[in-house]
Amino acid sequence: CFKAERDCSLEVSPRTLDNPVVLFICFLSSLIKEQVCLITCDGRSIFGILAGYDQLQNLILKEASERVYSPDADPESVPLGLYVIRGDNVAIISDRDEDLEASTGISSVRAEPLESVVQNVG
């Protein structure tokens, strides 16, 4: 669980941590140089090392790969290398625990590909 007061490497006042944008930036700063897993709004599962981000929450991943799911075969890992993802295309981001993945067998789960996220902005 992310504890902003402890994990945020940015200098912010506790009152500022009530702002969800500041809290998310603190979360991202705690993930720099860490393995992350993210799901994009178009349903892609991408893994890599978070190398950086900007004020628009665009993400830079090193050693990135995409895990492509199919109901008929084990997931395929497609190497992407250095990869930039637009911030408005990130639906979910999380730290990645490869030991937990290995112990649960999640990396060999067969599944339908995820559907795209529909955003109602208006």
C-alpha positions in Angstrom: 0.0 0.0 0.0 1.3 3.4 -0.9 1.8 5.7 2.1 2.2 9.2 0.7 3.6 10.7 3.9 6.4 8.2 4.0 6.9 7.3 0.3 6.7 10.7 -1.4 10.2 11.9 -2.2 8.9 15.3 -3.2 8.8 18.1 -0.7 5.1 18.8 -0.2 3.1 19.8 2.9 0.7 17.2 4.4 -2.2 19.5 3.3 -1.1 19.3 -0.3 -1.4 15.5 -0.2 -5.2 15.9 -0.2 -4.9 16.9 -3.9 -5.3 13.7 -6.0 -2.9 15.0 -8.7 -0.1 15.6 -6.2 -0.7 12.3 -4.6 -0.4 10.6 -8.0 2.8 12.4 -8.7 4.2 11.3 -5.4 3.1 7.7 -6.3 4.9 8.0 -9.6 8.1 9.4 -8.0 8.1 6.4 -5.7 8.1 4.0 -8.7 11.1 5.6 -10.5 13.7 2.8 -11.4 11.1 0.2 -10.2 9.4 -2.6 -12.2 5.9 -1.5 -13.1 2.8 -3.0 -14.8 0.3 -0.8 -16.5 -2.9 -1.2 -18.5 -3.6 1.3 -21.3 -7.0 2.7 -22.2 -6.9 0.5 -25.3 -6.5 -2.6 -23.2 -2.8 -3.3 -23.6 -0.8 -4.8 -20.7 2.7 -3.3 -20.6 5.5 -4.0 -18.2 8.9 -2.3 -17.7 11.1 -0.2 -15.6 9.7 3.3 -15.0 12.5 5.7 -16.2 10.6 8.9 -15.9 7.5 11.0 -16.3 6.5 14.6 -17.1 3.9 17.1 -15.9 1.3 15.6 -18.3 2.0 12.2 -16.7 3.5 10.8 -19.9 5.6 7.8 -18.9 8.9 6.5 -20.1 9.6 2.8 -19.6 12.9 1.0 -20.1 13.1 -2.7 -21.1 9.4 -2.6 -21.8 7.3 -5.5 -23.1 3.7 -6.1 -23.9 1.9 -9.2 -22.6 -0.6 -10.3 -25.3 -3.4 -12.5 -24.0 -5.3 -15.1 -25.9 -7.9 -17.7 -24.7 -6.2 -20.4 -26.9 -2.6 -20.0 -25.9 -0.3 -18.8 -23.1 0.4 -15.1 -23.1 3.0 -13.9 -25.6 5.6 -11.3 -24.4 6.5 -8.8 -27.1 9.6 -6.8 -26.5 9.2 -3.0 -26.9 12.5 -1.7 -25.6 12.5 2.0 -24.6 8.8 3.0 -24.7 6.9 6.3 -24.2 3.2 6.1 -23.2 1.0 9.2 -23.2 -0.4 10.0 -19.8 -4.0 10.2 -21.0 -3.7 6.6 -22.3 -2.8 5.1 -18.9 -5.8 3.4 -17.2 -3.9 1.7 -14.4 -0.4 1.6 -13.1 1.1 -0.5 -10.3 4.4 -1.7 -9.0 5.3 -5.2 -10.2 6.2 -8.1 -8.0 7.8 -10.7 -10.3 8.2 -13.2 -7.4 4.5 -13.0 -6.7 3.7 -13.5 -10.4 5.9 -16.6 -10.6 4.4 -18.1 -7.4 0.8 -17.6 -8.6 1.3 -18.6 -12.2 -0.4 -15.5 -13.4 2.0 -15.1 -16.3 0.6 -18.2 -17.9 -3.1 -17.4 -17.6 -5.1 -17.7 -20.8 -7.7 -15.0 -21.2 -9.6 -12.8 -23.7 -7.8 -9.6 -24.5 -9.1 -6.6 -22.4 -11.6 -4.3 -24.0 -10.8 -0.6 -24.5 -11.8 1.9 -21.7 -14.4 4.4 -22.8 -13.9 7.8 -21.3 -16.9 10.2 -21.1 -15.3 13.6 -21.0 -17.8 16.4 -21.3 
